[in-house]
Amino acid sequence: MEVPIDQQAVVELEHKIVPPDRSAAVEQIFACLKSKDDTQRFVGLTLLMRYLEGIQGDYDLIFRCWNAIPGPFLTRLLRAKIANDKEDIQNKEEAQIKFELGITVLHTFISLLPSQYLEDLLISGQSTEKSRRSWNLRINALIVETSTSSTTISTEIIQTLLSLATTSTGARLLYESTSTPDCWVSLLAHAPEQPMVLDVLSRTFIGVSLSSPEGTDIPMQESPRRLDVLLCTLMKNTYQDTSSMKVLLDWYYKLLETLPLVTIINFDPRSEVLGWLKPLIEIMQKHGTKHNNTDRSLQHSIIVLARLLLDQYPQFGPIFFDPSRKSGKLPCCYIFSTTLLIDIRATIPSLSEIFTTSTYADTSSRLAASYDLIFAHLNYILQAEDSNDNTTTGSLPFDLILKMRDDIAEAIRLTIECLCDRYHAMSESSKPLDLLIMSKDPLVISQIGALGFWLHGDDTASADDALEVVLRLYACKTDMTPLCMGVLEGMCRQRKDLVQKAREIVEDLSNVDEETRKSLEDAVESLADYYDTCQREVEDEDEVEDEDGAYDDGAYDYS
């Protein structure tokens, strides 16, 4: 039962308790906290808040102070507004005063303790179900009161919840305290203007997922569905400006990159656990087709998130590249890929100017993701064209395919120039190290992968100028090596002269060690064998065609 606090008595007691030294102050504060009278306890907590300002770093004393606070009294302070069901103004004001003291106490202690000590604070007393329930009641009160408190108090609440979520015990307590999505609604409503709310949500689920559930009552099989509902709730919030939308998408990237897949996804296509994915795709496609300076930072967030989703979630591609999803008369996927191609063609000619600047890393990651998305889209188109049952999504109208093909061809031409310019700008003395750095650049890796895909799929394409740089990158023996071989095979499969040119390049190379030279010589011989194999396959196909009479010269225009 709530006992009214005598505010006049509080003032009088605060003036009476003026200890001569710090030791006496502690004892008088503890005496107040041990009292059965709520007014005495209220005074004790108020004085304790002032006292704590001077003991930062003395963790033993901080724990003594924490253990001196009556747990049920702190819980009642935090739930004072929830417990107050009276319309009387005075009662409401008193409930507000109690709640604000409660959150100040909790926020102060949590702010004073590093994470390892905070874990100890939360574990303290957790052996009893009663103590654990007290924490659940406190956390639930904090979440509920977020929407009714001032900006200052709301910020303290969110900071407190975030600190709790950084510990495994705190994450589990938060998870337990929010057993239904409705518990998060008031908190998530603050997400657009309070980005920390997103971190509270992500750290809670990540902490629960990464910690062992043994010894807890957490039903981990419910985690995907609960998170799915919360993510859908986020989609309903209003994100009016570019800045808040970028914060949301960047948060999604961090969450999906960190959270174990089992927690957020069920690979059964009939499952409803991925309810968040379609609304997220709609937001990405809506904002991802804008190509102007104002939206460039948002565009970056959309592109790298799309690349992550493509890599981790098999359901993403068929939805994202579905041509039936349109903006006006054009498919969203076509507009998106066209926007990426515009960005690539506009940016890579001037890349050499920013190689050594702080902006290159972001530019590199954005363009790398763009290459991967474009050619993933192209792969979906080819699969749709090759499908005999007409059930594969991805096909575009023929005129759009031709337009996209021309745009990709121009991007590939500029890509080859970009690779060659970067290679030829290297000095001979620094070339080995520069090549190694280049071979680990995410953008170069994606460019090489795209180039290999294109050369194997277009018989009219050529990349003769890039032969030397690709050979040298191959010799770096990094994760890019198989991609480089794919490019070399695409170049040489119908060009014996390029196999010979590759031999000459290797023979003329200077400033390379014997191991590198041997590696390149072996690569050239592999290319020669590959060329011979391709020629035999072509001859065998020609013989079959001649025997069957199935093909009429001129029936197809291969140009």
PLY file of the C-alpha trace (Angstrom):
ply
format ascii 1.0
element vertex 559
property float x
property float y
property float z
element edge 558
property int vertex1
property int vertex2
end_header
0.00 0.00 0.00
1.29 3.46 -0.90
2.15 5.62 2.13
2.04 9.40 1.54
5.34 11.24 1.87
5.25 14.20 4.26
7.01 16.80 2.11
7.29 19.31 4.99
8.92 16.64 7.13
11.31 15.88 4.26
12.50 19.48 4.19
12.93 19.61 7.96
14.87 16.34 8.07
17.17 17.41 5.26
18.12 20.50 7.25
18.62 18.57 10.49
20.91 15.94 8.99
24.15 17.84 8.44
26.91 15.40 9.46
30.36 16.73 10.38
32.28 14.25 8.19
31.74 11.77 5.35
31.77 8.71 7.60
29.05 10.17 9.78
27.10 11.16 6.67
27.07 7.56 5.44
25.85 6.25 8.77
23.07 8.84 9.04
21.95 8.12 5.47
21.95 4.39 6.16
19.97 4.96 9.34
17.31 6.82 7.37
17.15 4.05 4.78
16.72 1.38 7.48
13.73 3.22 8.93
10.25 1.75 8.51
8.96 5.27 7.82
8.72 6.12 4.09
9.40 9.79 4.79
12.70 8.87 6.48
13.59 6.60 3.57
12.73 9.33 1.07
15.07 11.73 2.89
17.78 9.07 3.00
17.60 8.51 -0.75
17.59 12.24 -1.46
20.70 12.77 0.66
22.32 9.66 -0.82
22.03 11.14 -4.31
23.98 14.20 -3.16
26.54 12.07 -1.36
27.20 9.80 -4.36
28.48 12.77 -6.37
31.73 12.66 -4.39
32.52 8.93 -4.34
33.03 8.06 -8.00
35.41 5.13 -8.44
34.96 3.74 -4.91
32.99 0.72 -6.06
32.97 -1.04 -2.67
31.32 1.98 -1.07
28.91 2.35 -3.99
27.82 -1.27 -3.50
27.38 -0.68 0.23
25.12 2.24 -0.58
23.15 0.19 -3.10
22.66 -2.70 -0.69
21.43 -0.26 1.96
18.47 0.78 -0.21
15.31 -1.18 0.62
14.50 -2.98 -2.63
10.69 -2.96 -2.23
10.78 0.78 -1.46
12.73 1.53 -4.67
10.27 -0.62 -6.63
7.32 1.29 -5.15
8.93 4.62 -6.06
9.36 3.54 -9.68
5.78 2.25 -9.86
4.23 5.17 -7.98
2.56 6.64 -11.07
1.24 3.25 -12.19
-0.11 2.52 -8.71
-1.76 5.94 -8.39
-5.29 5.59 -9.76
-6.66 8.76 -8.17
-7.58 11.92 -10.03
-6.48 14.19 -7.18
-3.82 16.66 -8.43
-1.85 16.45 -5.20
-1.66 12.67 -5.41
-0.46 12.89 -9.02
2.22 15.40 -8.13
3.42 13.24 -5.24
3.48 10.17 -7.50
5.56 12.13 -10.02
8.03 13.20 -7.29
8.39 9.60 -6.12
8.92 8.27 -9.63
11.50 10.92 -10.48
13.48 10.13 -7.34
13.30 6.43 -8.19
14.63 6.90 -11.72
17.31 9.30 -10.44
18.48 6.65 -7.94
18.59 3.89 -10.56
20.18 6.08 -13.24
22.83 7.38 -10.83
23.96 3.96 -9.62
24.01 2.48 -13.11
25.98 5.50 -14.41
28.58 5.13 -11.64
29.30 1.46 -12.32
31.27 -0.03 -15.25
29.58 -2.93 -17.04
31.38 -5.65 -15.07
30.22 -4.14 -11.77
26.76 -3.49 -13.17
26.45 -7.20 -13.86
27.23 -7.85 -10.18
24.62 -5.29 -9.13
21.94 -7.05 -11.19
22.97 -10.54 -10.09
22.85 -9.45 -6.44
19.76 -11.05 -4.98
18.79 -12.77 -8.21
18.74 -16.16 -6.52
15.23 -15.45 -5.26
12.19 -15.24 -7.50
10.94 -12.27 -5.46
14.03 -10.18 -6.27
13.89 -11.10 -9.93
10.25 -10.10 -10.05
11.17 -6.77 -8.46
13.54 -6.04 -11.34
10.88 -7.00 -13.86
8.41 -4.62 -12.20
10.98 -1.80 -12.18
11.89 -2.24 -15.84
8.26 -2.48 -16.88
7.54 0.78 -15.02
10.44 2.53 -16.77
9.20 1.49 -20.20
5.59 2.47 -19.48
6.55 5.89 -18.10
8.77 6.82 -21.05
5.82 8.24 -22.96
4.44 10.30 -20.06
7.67 11.83 -18.75
9.54 14.99 -19.66
12.29 14.87 -22.26
14.95 14.94 -19.53
13.41 12.08 -17.54
12.69 10.08 -20.73
16.35 10.41 -21.71
17.43 9.17 -18.26
15.05 6.22 -18.57
16.36 5.25 -22.01
19.99 5.63 -20.88
19.23 3.40 -17.90
17.58 0.74 -20.05
20.48 0.85 -22.51
23.00 0.34 -19.72
20.98 -2.62 -18.45
20.82 -4.13 -21.94
24.62 -4.09 -22.27
24.87 -6.86 -19.67
23.71 -10.44 -20.20
21.65 -10.40 -16.99
20.14 -7.01 -17.85
19.26 -8.18 -21.36
17.47 -11.23 -19.95
15.59 -9.08 -17.43
14.53 -6.69 -20.19
13.40 -9.61 -22.32
11.40 -11.08 -19.46
9.89 -7.70 -18.58
8.58 -7.17 -22.12
6.77 -10.45 -22.62
4.31 -8.89 -25.07
5.08 -6.45 -27.92
2.69 -3.94 -26.33
5.26 -3.43 -23.57
7.59 -1.86 -26.15
5.07 0.33 -27.94
5.49 3.41 -25.76
9.25 3.06 -25.94
9.44 2.49 -29.70
7.30 5.56 -30.28
10.33 7.62 -29.23
12.66 5.92 -31.75
12.59 8.63 -34.45
13.83 11.34 -32.07
15.63 9.07 -29.57
17.90 6.66 -31.54
19.07 5.10 -28.26
15.71 3.32 -28.14
16.79 1.24 -31.14
19.97 0.26 -29.34
17.96 -0.84 -26.30
15.90 -3.15 -28.52
18.85 -4.58 -30.45
21.10 -5.07 -27.40
18.28 -6.83 -25.56
17.76 -9.43 -28.28
21.44 -9.76 -29.10
22.29 -10.18 -25.41
19.62 -12.83 -24.92
20.64 -14.65 -28.11
24.35 -14.74 -27.32
24.01 -15.70 -23.65
23.23 -19.20 -22.51
19.55 -19.65 -21.67
20.37 -22.40 -19.20
18.93 -21.74 -15.80
16.44 -19.19 -17.12
12.80 -19.43 -18.07
13.27 -17.60 -21.38
11.42 -19.45 -24.18
14.00 -18.87 -26.93
11.73 -20.34 -29.58
9.48 -17.28 -29.13
12.29 -14.82 -29.83
11.98 -14.68 -33.65
8.23 -14.06 -33.59
8.46 -11.48 -30.83
11.24 -9.61 -32.61
9.33 -9.80 -35.88
6.34 -8.04 -34.29
8.58 -5.37 -32.81
10.31 -4.71 -36.13
6.92 -4.36 -37.79
5.95 -1.89 -35.07
9.04 0.14 -35.92
7.95 0.27 -39.55
4.69 1.93 -38.47
6.49 4.80 -36.75
6.78 8.03 -38.66
10.26 8.75 -39.97
9.70 12.03 -41.75
13.23 13.27 -42.44
16.26 11.76 -44.11
18.33 11.85 -40.95
15.97 9.74 -38.82
15.39 7.31 -41.70
19.14 6.85 -42.06
19.44 6.17 -38.32
16.76 3.48 -38.61
18.37 1.76 -41.61
21.86 1.90 -40.08
20.42 0.34 -36.95
18.84 -2.44 -39.00
22.25 -3.10 -40.59
23.97 -3.43 -37.21
21.19 -5.61 -35.83
21.05 -8.02 -38.78
24.84 -8.16 -39.02
25.20 -9.10 -35.34
22.11 -11.07 -34.40
22.35 -14.84 -34.94
20.19 -15.87 -37.87
18.29 -18.42 -35.79
16.95 -15.58 -33.64
15.46 -13.51 -36.43
14.63 -15.83 -39.25
12.81 -19.05 -39.95
13.76 -20.39 -43.35
10.35 -21.99 -43.84
8.85 -19.83 -46.64
5.38 -20.33 -45.15
6.50 -18.75 -41.89
5.18 -15.33 -40.89
8.37 -14.55 -38.97
9.63 -12.34 -41.80
6.75 -9.91 -41.63
9.25 -7.07 -41.20
11.04 -7.77 -44.48
8.45 -6.54 -46.99
7.81 -3.19 -45.21
11.55 -2.68 -44.97
11.98 -3.39 -48.69
9.22 -0.90 -49.51
11.05 1.81 -47.56
14.37 0.94 -49.21
12.93 0.98 -52.72
10.97 4.16 -52.10
14.00 6.13 -50.92
16.71 4.22 -52.79
15.72 5.54 -56.20
16.54 9.15 -55.39
19.88 10.24 -56.80
20.81 13.63 -55.45
23.25 15.09 -52.97
20.60 15.56 -50.28
19.83 11.84 -50.15
23.37 10.51 -50.75
23.99 9.47 -47.13
20.60 7.77 -46.96
21.26 6.10 -50.29
24.52 4.70 -48.87
22.63 3.18 -45.91
20.04 1.62 -48.23
22.63 0.11 -50.57
24.81 -1.53 -47.90
21.73 -2.82 -46.05
20.34 -4.31 -49.28
23.67 -6.03 -49.88
23.63 -7.53 -46.38
20.05 -8.74 -46.76
20.88 -10.26 -50.14
23.75 -12.19 -48.60
22.00 -13.41 -45.44
18.34 -13.85 -46.30
17.31 -16.00 -49.29
13.82 -14.49 -49.18
15.18 -11.02 -49.92
16.20 -11.44 -53.57
12.90 -12.77 -54.97
10.99 -9.96 -53.22
13.42 -7.13 -53.93
13.96 -8.03 -57.60
10.32 -8.89 -58.30
9.40 -6.79 -61.39
5.73 -6.73 -60.43
6.56 -4.26 -57.65
6.33 -0.93 -59.50
6.81 2.74 -58.97
4.66 4.40 -61.60
5.04 2.42 -64.81
8.53 1.05 -64.12
9.53 -1.88 -61.87
11.11 -0.72 -58.61
14.01 -3.13 -59.06
14.82 -1.66 -62.49
14.75 1.91 -61.14
16.95 0.87 -58.21
19.55 -0.89 -60.38
19.55 2.00 -62.84
20.18 4.41 -59.97
23.13 2.28 -58.84
24.54 2.23 -62.36
24.27 6.02 -62.55
26.16 6.27 -59.28
28.90 3.93 -60.47
29.37 5.71 -63.79
29.42 9.11 -62.09
31.80 8.15 -59.29
34.51 5.76 -60.45
36.16 8.11 -62.99
37.19 10.36 -60.08
38.08 7.65 -57.55
41.80 8.31 -57.91
41.26 11.70 -56.33
40.02 10.23 -53.04
42.12 7.06 -52.59
44.05 8.65 -49.72
41.16 10.57 -48.15
38.86 9.64 -45.27
35.85 9.48 -47.59
37.19 6.60 -49.68
36.15 3.83 -47.26
32.47 4.78 -47.38
32.59 5.30 -51.14
34.30 1.96 -51.62
31.76 0.06 -49.52
28.82 1.75 -51.27
30.09 1.05 -54.78
31.13 -2.51 -53.88
27.61 -3.22 -52.66
26.22 -1.57 -55.82
28.20 -3.91 -58.11
27.02 -6.95 -56.14
23.37 -5.87 -56.22
23.38 -5.03 -59.92
24.82 -8.37 -60.95
22.59 -10.24 -58.51
19.68 -8.54 -60.28
21.13 -9.49 -63.64
21.43 -13.09 -62.45
17.75 -13.10 -61.46
16.85 -11.78 -64.92
18.87 -14.53 -66.61
17.30 -17.20 -64.41
13.86 -15.89 -65.34
14.73 -15.93 -69.05
16.02 -19.51 -68.80
13.04 -20.76 -66.78
10.83 -23.11 -68.72
7.94 -23.15 -66.25
7.44 -19.37 -66.15
7.37 -19.45 -62.36
10.69 -17.70 -61.77
10.41 -14.06 -60.80
12.88 -11.53 -62.13
12.02 -11.13 -65.81
11.81 -7.57 -67.16
10.28 -6.25 -70.39
12.70 -6.77 -73.28
13.27 -3.06 -73.91
14.28 -2.52 -70.28
16.64 -5.49 -70.42
18.35 -3.99 -73.50
18.60 -0.58 -71.80
20.01 -2.15 -68.65
22.48 -4.18 -70.72
23.80 -1.04 -72.40
24.14 0.73 -69.04
26.01 -2.22 -67.55
28.33 -2.40 -70.58
29.23 1.27 -70.10
29.80 0.68 -66.37
32.07 -2.26 -67.20
34.08 -0.13 -69.62
34.63 2.50 -66.93
35.43 -0.24 -64.43
38.23 -1.54 -66.63
39.60 1.99 -66.97
39.39 2.44 -63.20
41.36 -0.75 -62.50
44.00 0.10 -65.10
44.39 3.70 -63.92
44.91 2.59 -60.34
47.47 -0.02 -61.42
49.45 2.26 -63.70
49.56 4.97 -61.03
51.66 2.67 -58.82
55.38 3.19 -58.68
57.57 0.17 -59.35
59.10 0.26 -55.87
55.78 0.26 -54.05
53.86 -1.91 -56.52
53.96 -5.20 -54.54
52.52 -3.56 -51.41
50.06 -1.43 -53.40
48.81 -4.51 -55.25
48.29 -6.35 -51.98
46.28 -3.41 -50.61
44.32 -3.24 -53.87
43.55 -6.97 -53.75
41.88 -6.54 -50.34
39.81 -3.49 -51.28
36.10 -4.46 -51.15
35.41 -2.31 -54.20
38.11 -3.98 -56.30
36.90 -7.43 -55.21
33.37 -6.60 -56.35
34.66 -5.05 -59.59
36.65 -8.17 -60.42
33.67 -10.39 -59.62
31.40 -8.28 -61.83
33.93 -8.27 -64.65
34.21 -12.08 -64.57
30.41 -12.47 -64.63
30.10 -10.10 -67.58
32.90 -11.62 -69.65
31.49 -15.14 -69.29
28.01 -13.98 -70.24
28.76 -11.70 -73.20
30.77 -13.09 -76.10
31.27 -9.61 -77.55
32.80 -8.16 -74.36
36.53 -7.68 -74.01
38.85 -6.48 -71.28
42.24 -6.71 -72.97
43.59 -3.61 -71.24
42.99 -5.15 -67.82
44.96 -8.33 -68.55
48.14 -7.25 -66.76
46.47 -5.82 -63.66
44.28 -8.91 -63.27
47.33 -11.17 -63.59
49.15 -9.20 -60.91
46.14 -9.25 -58.59
45.87 -13.01 -59.15
49.44 -13.42 -57.95
48.68 -11.71 -54.62
47.12 -14.98 -53.45
44.27 -13.43 -51.49
40.55 -14.22 -51.40
40.32 -12.45 -54.75
42.51 -15.04 -56.55
39.62 -17.30 -57.72
37.73 -14.24 -58.98
40.79 -13.12 -60.94
41.04 -16.53 -62.56
37.38 -16.23 -63.54
38.16 -12.93 -65.30
41.22 -14.36 -67.03
39.24 -17.36 -68.26
36.48 -15.06 -69.49
39.06 -13.06 -71.44
40.87 -16.00 -72.96
38.20 -18.60 -73.61
37.91 -17.53 -77.26
41.16 -15.58 -77.60
44.35 -17.56 -78.11
46.17 -14.30 -78.77
45.42 -13.17 -75.22
46.91 -16.38 -73.82
50.10 -15.55 -75.72
49.94 -11.93 -74.56
49.65 -13.14 -70.96
52.84 -15.19 -71.44
54.64 -12.12 -72.75
53.45 -9.98 -69.84
54.73 -12.51 -67.32
58.09 -12.80 -69.11
58.52 -9.01 -69.16
57.58 -8.42 -65.54
60.30 -6.92 -63.38
60.48 -6.43 -59.64
58.70 -9.72 -58.87
60.05 -12.57 -56.79
60.44 -16.08 -58.11
57.41 -17.40 -56.24
55.18 -14.77 -57.82
56.62 -15.41 -61.29
56.09 -19.16 -60.91
52.50 -18.58 -59.79
51.83 -16.42 -62.85
53.44 -18.92 -65.23
51.24 -21.68 -63.82
48.19 -19.43 -64.26
49.05 -18.81 -67.92
49.40 -22.54 -68.57
46.02 -23.10 -66.93
44.58 -20.48 -69.27
46.08 -22.26 -72.27
44.47 -25.53 -71.15
41.17 -23.75 -70.56
41.26 -22.22 -74.04
41.87 -25.66 -75.59
38.99 -27.14 -73.59
36.64 -24.38 -74.72
37.61 -24.89 -78.33
36.94 -28.60 -78.15
33.52 -27.93 -76.64
32.71 -25.52 -79.46
33.81 -28.06 -82.09
31.70 -30.78 -80.46
28.66 -28.49 -80.44
29.20 -27.62 -84.12
29.33 -31.31 -85.02
26.05 -31.99 -83.20
24.40 -29.05 -84.98
25.62 -30.23 -88.38
24.35 -33.74 -87.75
20.93 -32.70 -86.48
20.45 -29.86 -88.93
18.68 -28.11 -86.09
20.18 -24.69 -86.58
19.80 -22.47 -89.58
22.60 -19.97 -90.21
21.37 -16.49 -89.55
18.42 -17.66 -87.47
19.81 -15.78 -84.43
21.39 -12.39 -84.21
24.17 -12.80 -81.66
25.14 -9.16 -81.79
0 1
1 2
2 3
3 4
4 5
5 6
6 7
7 8
8 9
9 10
10 11
11 12
12 13
13 14
14 15
15 16
16 17
17 18
18 19
19 20
20 21
21 22
22 23
23 24
24 25
25 26
26 27
27 28
28 29
29 30
30 31
31 32
32 33
33 34
34 35
35 36
36 37
37 38
38 39
39 40
40 41
41 42
42 43
43 44
44 45
45 46
46 47
47 48
48 49
49 50
50 51
51 52
52 53
53 54
54 55
55 56
56 57
57 58
58 59
59 60
60 61
61 62
62 63
63 64
64 65
65 66
66 67
67 68
68 69
69 70
70 71
71 72
72 73
73 74
74 75
75 76
76 77
77 78
78 79
79 80
80 81
81 82
82 83
83 84
84 85
85 86
86 87
87 88
88 89
89 90
90 91
91 92
92 93
93 94
94 95
95 96
96 97
97 98
98 99
99 100
100 101
101 102
102 103
103 104
104 105
105 106
106 107
107 108
108 109
109 110
110 111
111 112
112 113
113 114
114 115
115 116
116 117
117 118
118 119
119 120
120 121
121 122
122 123
123 124
124 125
125 126
126 127
127 128
128 129
129 130
130 131
131 132
132 133
133 134
134 135
135 136
136 137
137 138
138 139
139 140
140 141
141 142
142 143
143 144
144 145
145 146
146 147
147 148
148 149
149 150
150 151
151 152
152 153
153 154
154 155
155 156
156 157
157 158
158 159
159 160
160 161
161 162
162 163
163 164
164 165
165 166
166 167
167 168
168 169
169 170
170 171
171 172
172 173
173 174
174 175
175 176
176 177
177 178
178 179
179 180
180 181
181 182
182 183
183 184
184 185
185 186
186 187
187 188
188 189
189 190
190 191
191 192
192 193
193 194
194 195
195 196
196 197
197 198
198 199
199 200
200 201
201 202
202 203
203 204
204 205
205 206
206 207
207 208
208 209
209 210
210 211
211 212
212 213
213 214
214 215
215 216
216 217
217 218
218 219
219 220
220 221
221 222
222 223
223 224
224 225
225 226
226 227
227 228
228 229
229 230
230 231
231 232
232 233
233 234
234 235
235 236
236 237
237 238
238 239
239 240
240 241
241 242
242 243
243 244
244 245
245 246
246 247
247 248
248 249
249 250
250 251
251 252
252 253
253 254
254 255
255 256
256 257
257 258
258 259
259 260
260 261
261 262
262 263
263 264
264 265
265 266
266 267
267 268
268 269
269 270
270 271
271 272
272 273
273 274
274 275
275 276
276 277
277 278
278 279
279 280
280 281
281 282
282 283
283 284
284 285
285 286
286 287
287 288
288 289
289 290
290 291
291 292
292 293
293 294
294 295
295 296
296 297
297 298
298 299
299 300
300 301
301 302
302 303
303 304
304 305
305 306
306 307
307 308
308 309
309 310
310 311
311 312
312 313
313 314
314 315
315 316
316 317
317 318
318 319
319 320
320 321
321 322
322 323
323 324
324 325
325 326
326 327
327 328
328 329
329 330
330 331
331 332
332 333
333 334
334 335
335 336
336 337
337 338
338 339
339 340
340 341
341 342
342 343
343 344
344 345
345 346
346 347
347 348
348 349
349 350
350 351
351 352
352 353
353 354
354 355
355 356
356 357
357 358
358 359
359 360
360 361
361 362
362 363
363 364
364 365
365 366
366 367
367 368
368 369
369 370
370 371
371 372
372 373
373 374
374 375
375 376
376 377
377 378
378 379
379 380
380 381
381 382
382 383
383 384
384 385
385 386
386 387
387 388
388 389
389 390
390 391
391 392
392 393
393 394
394 395
395 396
396 397
397 398
398 399
399 400
400 401
401 402
402 403
403 404
404 405
405 406
406 407
407 408
408 409
409 410
410 411
411 412
412 413
413 414
414 415
415 416
416 417
417 418
418 419
419 420
420 421
421 422
422 423
423 424
424 425
425 426
426 427
427 428
428 429
429 430
430 431
431 432
432 433
433 434
434 435
435 436
436 437
437 438
438 439
439 440
440 441
441 442
442 443
443 444
444 445
445 446
446 447
447 448
448 449
449 450
450 451
451 452
452 453
453 454
454 455
455 456
456 457
457 458
458 459
459 460
460 461
461 462
462 463
463 464
464 465
465 466
466 467
467 468
468 469
469 470
470 471
471 472
472 473
473 474
474 475
475 476
476 477
477 478
478 479
479 480
480 481
481 482
482 483
483 484
484 485
485 486
486 487
487 488
488 489
489 490
490 491
491 492
492 493
493 494
494 495
495 496
496 497
497 498
498 499
499 500
500 501
501 502
502 503
503 504
504 505
505 506
506 507
507 508
508 509
509 510
510 511
511 512
512 513
513 514
514 515
515 516
516 517
517 518
518 519
519 520
520 521
521 522
522 523
523 524
524 525
525 526
526 527
527 528
528 529
529 530
530 531
531 532
532 533
533 534
534 535
535 536
536 537
537 538
538 539
539 540
540 541
541 542
542 543
543 544
544 545
545 546
546 547
547 548
548 549
549 550
550 551
551 552
552 553
553 554
554 555
555 556
556 557
557 558
